Amino acid sequence: MRIARRFAPAAVRAVAVCALVLSVGVASAGPRQGAANGLDAAAKAKLVGQHRLSLQWIGWDDLSATGKLKVEERDGVLRAEGEQLGRGESAGDFVRVSGKIVSAAKDGFVFEGQIITKVSHIAAGAECKREGRFTFKTKGGRKYWRLQEMDNPCDQATDYVDIYFRGI
């Protein structure tokens, strides 16, 4: 009996550590249950379709000036393609988005591909190409997802690239 009491706390600690390791493994195993390829089903349903796209330098206060971005599923992959073209004083400016959505959740998604901007007063009016993985999130009841990597890599500027929910 003395031996059992002596080792009991160690056994309890071992069980607790195993339980902690297992729960951490489950919590960090990836997307929620029901998600395929990193895409939460509800988030995927919200993404597929036609959206408005904007870069604040070109126009975002007038939704008629926004561009279009289409998200469609091709061979099990969500592809995103779209652009906004400047008009009037912003003629010649643009933002283009091209790539795929690699994961999605309730508050946003991860996009892998290219984002190219051209704004007359940024980077001497040259095209600025970003390639890689980018995060778009929605916060505080907003009706759009905003690019989280906002710093323009070609100049000292902050770019707000927004993708609006369908129906906006």
N, C-alpha and C positions, 0 to 999 in steps of 0.2 A: 504493500500500500504506500509506503514511503517513496518507493521508486516511482510509482505512478504519479504521485503529487509533485515530485521533483521535476519530472519531464512534462507534465501537463501544460504548464505555461508555455514551454517551447513548442509543443504541439499546437496549441491555440494560436501562437504567433505564426507558425508555419501555415496554418489554414488561412489566417487573415491575410498573409502576404500573397498566397496563391489566389485568394478571392480578389484582392486588389489588382494583381497582375491580369487576371482574366477580365475584370470589369474594364480596366484601362484598354486592353486589347479590343474589346467589343466596342467601346466608345470611339476608338480611333481607327476602326476598321474601314471607314469610308462613308459613303452616302447612306441615308436612311433606308430602311427596309423598303423594298419595292422599287428602288432606283436601279436603273440599268445603265451601264457605262458611265456612271457618275452623274446621271441626270435624274433628279427627283421627278416623278411623273407629273405632279401638279405644276412644277416649275417649267417643265418641258411644254406642257399644254399652254402655258402663258406665253412662252417664247415663240412657238411656231406661228408664222403668219407675217403680215405686213406691219411695219412700225414706222414711226417718224424718227428721223435722225437729225441732230443739230450740233453745231460747233458755235459757241457764243459769239465769236468774232464775225460770223457770217449772218447770224440771226437766230434768236431763240424766243424773243418776245412776241413774234408774229408767227403762229404755227403754220400759216400758209407758206412761209419761207423755208420751212424745214425740208429736208430731203427724205428719201425713202430707204428703208432697210428691210430686206426680206430674209426671214429665217425659214428654212425648209429642211426636212429630213430626207437625206439621200443615202441609201445603203447603210442605214442605221446611224448616220452621223448628221448632226445639226449644222448646216452650213449657213453662214450669215454674209450677205453681200449688200452693199448699199453706198449711197453718196448723197451729199448735199452740195449744190452748186450755188455760188454767190450770184446775186442780182444787183443791179443798180450800182451803188458805190462799192459793193463787194464783188462785182463781176470779175471773174478770173480766180477767185478764191474758192476752195473746196475742202471737204473732208471725205475720204473714202475708207470704207471698212470692208475687209475681205478675209474670211477664215472660217473657223469652226468653233462651236461651243463644246468645251470638254467636260464641264461639270456645271450643275445648276442646283440652286436651293431656293427657298422661299424669298430670301432677301437679295439674290443676285446670281451672277454666273461668272465663269472663267472662260475667256475667249482666247483662242490661239490663232494668230495670223498677223495681218498687216493693218496698220492705221496710218494713212497718209494725209497730212494737212498741208495746205498752201494758203497763206494769208499775206496780203501785200505788205503789211507793216511788221511782220515777224520773220526773222532770219532772212532779211533783205528780199522777201518775197519768194524765196526758194521753197521747193517741196521739202517737207520734213517727214521722213519715213521711220516708223517704229515697227519693229518686228519682234514677236515673242508671245508671251502669255500676259494677259491683262485681265483685271478684275473690274466688273461693273456691278454696282450696288445701288439699292434704293434705301432711303432712310426717311424717317419722320413723315410718313404719309405721302411722299412724293409719288408722282405718276410716271416716273421714268427711272431708268438705271443710269448712273453716272460713272464714267471711267474714273477709277481710283488713282491711277498713275497719271496725275494731271500735269506734272511738270513737263513742259515742252523740252525735248532733248536737244533741240537745235537753236534755242534762244532762251533768254530769261523771260518766260511767259508761262501763264497757267492756262491750259486748255480744258474747257468743260465740254467733253464729248458726251452727249446724252442720247439714249435710245428710249423712246416713249413707249408706254404700254399700248397694246392694240386698242383701237377705238378712241384714242385721244385726238 
